[in-house]
Amino acid sequence: MTINRRAALALGAMGAAAGLVGAPRSAAAQATATNVSAYRYKVGDAVVTAIHDGFAARPLEGFIRNASVDDLKASLAESFLPTERFVIPFTTLVVQTGGKLVLLDTGNGDLGAPTSGLWMSNFRAAGFDPAQVDTVVISHFHGDHINGLRLEDGTAVFPRAEVKVSVPEWDFWMDDAKMAAAPDGMKPAFANVRRVFNPIAKDLVRYQWGQEVAPGITAVAAPGHTPGHTTFAISSGAGRMMVMSDTTNNPQVFVRNPDWAAIFDMDADMARQTRHKLLDMAASERMQVAFYHAPFPATGFIARDGEKRYRMVPANWQAT
């Protein structure tokens, strides 16, 4: 995969120094965001490009199941975040590894809220084209991770890509009995999974935890957020990174408070166990991490901060 030369050269002075990918004029004319949000860095010999898809915002009330609104406000203030609402960023990863162009999740597609759905313009501005994608690996089936696979009108976005999903995630969401028994509020999510995947069901590859899903990328069990929720370990040369998917929501809050349960965690106790396990692993092994819902560019390291608390340390920016 060769990066579009024009996109690579069209870096602003600050972006070039920091690794932020600028847009060529043709792409910028199509972009819906004022600034292109794509950031390229290396993990060993693998080239990783973070593609931002905007954000969503939620009321504070009811977002944390086991903490008060006052506690949440205090945690947001501690991280210098707005305290009147909870802001949830979206960032996917493009990984160039082993001669393949691999997507880890796909963003909100054209079904995003007004503040999201910026993924495709940023993806193209980074020098990529959907027709070049070899593999799409899905961490779990929430809409903000899968809707980028298929437009609202049914069009497949990545026409030649092999799509891979985890066995336990597929088995849960495609079970008609589970859909029938689900609360009314969850039924649209089941219907959306079928909208996205039914047209390609016979061609999907279903992976097991522990399997390599792309060169140097291994699926890691991370259940709790959803039954088949998966994180990914990238290993290339001396580089190692854990792609944490939705192990936490915004890590500036949930890494500091790993016992908190967000409303989106389907099994809060299991999600909490998974969160502690993976944060402890990242801290112990000094692995780089990437989070789907961290502030862009959504990558850094995990340090211990007390007995059962952690903090995210942003990675130094690379000029790649």
N, C-alpha and C positions, 0 to 999 in steps of 0.2 A: 504494500500500500504506500503510495507516494503522496505526501501532503501537497495540496495545491500551492504552487510556488507563489502565486499572487497573494494568497491568504497569509502565507508565512512572512512575506515581506511587508505587509501592510500593518505593521505593529506601531503603536504609538510609542513615544520615547519611554514612558513609564512602563507600559506593557512589555516592551522588549526587554527591559532590565529585570522585570519580575516574572516573565513567563506568561503573561496574559496575551491571548491570541487576539489580534485585531482583525477587523473585517475588510475585505476588498470593497471597493465602491459599489460593485454590482450587488454584493450581499448586503451591504449596509443599507442600500436603498430599499431592500425588502424587509429589513429587520423591524420588529415591533418594539424593541427596547432601545433606549438612548445609547447605552453602552453595551458592546458585545461582552458576553460573560462566558468565556471559554478559557481554560487554564491548562497548560500542558506541562507535565513533569515526568520524570523517569523513576521506575522501580526496577533496579538492576538494568537489564537490557530492554525491558518492556517500556513502551511509551504510553502513558496514561493521560487522557484529556478529560478534564471535568467539564461537563456541559450543563449550564444552569437553565432551569425551567421556570424561574420566577418563584412565587411564594403564595401561601394562603394565610389567612389570619382567622383566629377563633376567639370567642369570648373566654375569659379565664374561668368563669363559673362552670363547674362540672368537668373540666378537662383532666384534672388529677383526681383519681378515685379515693386516694388515701392521704390526701393533704388538703389543708384549707386554702382558700383563695389568698389569705394573708401570707401564708407560707410560700405560695407560688410567687406572689408579688415580691417578697423579700429575696427569693432566689433570682428572679429576673433582674432586680436592682443590683444584686451582687455581681451579676454578669454584664452590667451596663446595657441591658435590653429594655425595650419599652415595657411599661408595667400596666398599660391599659388594655392590652390584648396579647394573645400568644401568636407569634409569627412563626410559620413553618416553611422554611426554604425547601426547594427541590433541586437536587443535583445528581445526575447520572454520570457514569463513567464509560468512556470509549477506551479500549485497551488494544494496542497494536502489539501482538505477541506471536512468535512462531510463524510469521508471514500472514497472519489472519487479522482481520478487523472485527473486534468483538465488542458488543454492547452489553453492559450490565444494567438491565432495566431500561425503560423507554420514555418515562415522563408521562405527562397528562394528555399528550396529543392535542387534538382540537376540541376536546371536551373540558379543558381547564377553565378555571375561574378567570375573570378579567386580569388578575395579577399573575397568572401563570400561562402555560401554553407557548412559552418562548423558545422551546427546545429546538425546533427545526431551524429557525433562523440562526441560532447560535451554533448549531451543528454544521450548517453549511458555511457559516462565516469562519469556522475553524478549518475549513478546507476539505470537508468530507461530503460525500453524496450517499443517499440511502441505498442506491444500487450497488455500492461498494461493500456493504456490510455482509460479512460471511456468517456470523453467528450472533444470535440474541439469546442471552441467558437471563431468565427471570427469577428474581429472589422470592417473590410471593405475589399473590393475585389482587392486591388492592389496586384500585383504579389509577392512582397516581404513578404506579409502576408499570402498568400494562396497556393503558389506553393509547400510548404512542405507537403501538403495533398496528392499530387499525383506525382509520378515520371514522367519523360519525356516519358517513355515507357507505361504509363497508369496505373502502379501498384499503388493501394491504400496503403498508408504508415501506417495508423492506422486502422487495419481491423475490430476491434470490437467497435470503438469509435462512439458515437453519435455526429453528426456535427450540430452546431447551427449557423445560420446567421440572420442578422436583416432583417425585412420585407422591409423597404424602400431601403436597399442596393440591396436585391434580385430583387425587382420590377424594379429598374433602370437598372441594368446590364443585366437582362434577357429579357428586352423589345426589341423585334426585330426592332420596329420602331426607337427607340433611337439608336440602333446599326447602322441602315441604315443611319440615319441622322448625325452620329458622324463624326468629321474630320478624315481624313485618318490616322493621327497619333494616334488616339484613338482606331481604329478598332482592332488592335492586342490585346489590353487589353480586349475588349469584347470577342474576340475569346478565349483568355486564360481562362476567367471566365467559359465559356462553357466547355472547355477542362477539367477543374478541377471538375466542379459541375454536369454536365449532367449525368455522370454515377451513381450518388447518389441522384439525384433530388427528387425521390419519397420518400426517407428516411430522407431527411433533416428536421430539426426542425427550424421553422422561428419564431424568438422571436420579441417582441415589446419592445420599450424603456420603462423602468420602471419595467420590469419583472426580476425576479430572474432567472438567466441562469444556476446556479450551487449553491450548498449550500453556502450561505453568499456572493454571487457575483451577483450584480445587474447591468443590462445594463443601461447606462446613455446616453441620446441624446447628440450628438456632431457633428451635420452636418456642412458641408462646405468643409472640405477636400475632401469628397465624399458625395453624397446625404444621404447615410445611415451610415456614419461614427459613430462609437460607442466607448465610453470609459466605464470603469467598476469600480464600487465601491466595494471594498472588505471590509467586516465587520465581525470581529471575536473577541469575548470577548471585551477587551478594545481597540483592534487594528482596525484602519481604514486606507485604502489606496485607492487612485484614480489611476487607470491604464489609463494613458492619451493617449495611442495609438499614433495616428499621429496628435493630437491637435497642437503640434509644430513639426517641424523638429528638428535638433539638438538644445536642449533647451539652451545651452550655448550662442546661438545667438538669438533664437526666444523668449525665456523667457525675455531676456533683451530688445528685440525689438518686442513686441507682435503685433504691427500694420503692420509689414512687411508681405508681401504675397509671399510665395514660389511658384515656377512654378507648383508644384503638387496640389495646392489647387484648386479644381474645381469651387468653389464659394468663391472667396477671401473675399468678404464682410461678408458672413455668417461665414466663418472660423475665421475671425478676432473677430467677436462677441462671438463665441464659446470659442475662446482662452482666451479672457478677462474674460468671465464668469467663466470658470473652474480654471484659475489661481487665480482669486480673491477668489473663494470658497476654494481652497487649502490653500491660505495664511490666510484667515479669520479663518478657522477651524483647521489650523495647521495639516492638513492631510499629511501623507506620500504620495509621488507620485512615479510613475514609468513611464518612457518614452521609447517608442520603439527605438527612434533614439538618445538617450543620450549615452555618453561614458560609457562603461561598468564599474560597474554593473548597471548603469542606474536607480538609485533610490536615493531619497533625499526628500527635503522639499522646499516649495516656500515661499520666503520672499519678502515683498514689497521693492522697491528701487526707491523712487520718486512717483509721482502721477500716472503715467501710465506705469511704468516699474517694473519689478520683477527680482529676481535672484534665481537661484537654489542653494540650500545648500545641499551638499552631505550628506547622512545619515552615521552615524557611522557604521562601519562594525561589523557584529555579528559573534560570534563563535557558530554556530548552528549545 
